[in-house]
Amino acid sequence: MRRSLVLTDESARHWFRRRLPPHVKRDLIPIPAEALWRLTVDDVRGVASTYVASTLAILAFII
């Protein structure tokens, strides 16, 4: 079977989503790309806690 490299229609999406039954695909909610790149307070808190934990772990191994 030969496939082209360019997707020409909207129905040819990911192979896993094509195999899903219709009742499952109906519940999928499209998320806009802008919402995925928005920085939240939880993101900043996670980065800060990871930085502090990594710094303390490195200092514990050095000392």
VENVEN-V292160 format. One line per field, one symbol per residue. phi: phi as a letter, one per 40 degrees, with the letter a starting at -180 (. if undefined). psi: psi as a letter, one per 30 degrees, with the letter a starting at -180 (. if undefined). A space follows every 10 residues. Layout:
# VENVEN-V292160
phi->???
psi->???
This chain:
# VENVEN-V292160
phi->.bbccbccbc ccbccccccc ccccccccbc bcccccbccb cccccccccc cccccccccc ccc
psi->kkklfkkflf fibkeefefk lefefefkkk kkfeffgkkl eeeeeeeeee eeeeeeeeee fe.
